[in-house]
Amino acid sequence: MRFVLADAARRRRTEKRGSGWQRVTLSGIGTDESAHDYDALDIDEALSELMTLNERQAKVVELRFFGDLTIEQIAIVLNAGKRTIDTDWKFARAWLRGRLGRTS
């Protein structure tokens, strides 16, 4: 799903060169209940950067955002403890919030 959204955003950018493009809404980065609008390419770039810093945290984010899995389910998929995944999710969410805050 991440790649589909990123490819669609790239296509829109090349076709329109910035005019008439739409944002894709993804929620879950912040701690509040309000939804944030982030460009799919910004998220793709941020996840790629996070992948170089901490691969497991990037996978946790992908599984939460695009797989809509719970912490328990991710722990099973990644063969890690629930506390480890919860900690990874908290750190990755904070890192993404800071990273995406610089691009918006």
ABEGO torsion letter per residue (X at the ends): XAAAAAAAAAAAAAAAGGBGBBBBBBBGABABABBBBBBAAAAAAAAAAAAAABAAAAAAAAAAAAAGBBAAAAAAAAGBBAAAAAAAAAAAAAAAAAAAAAAX
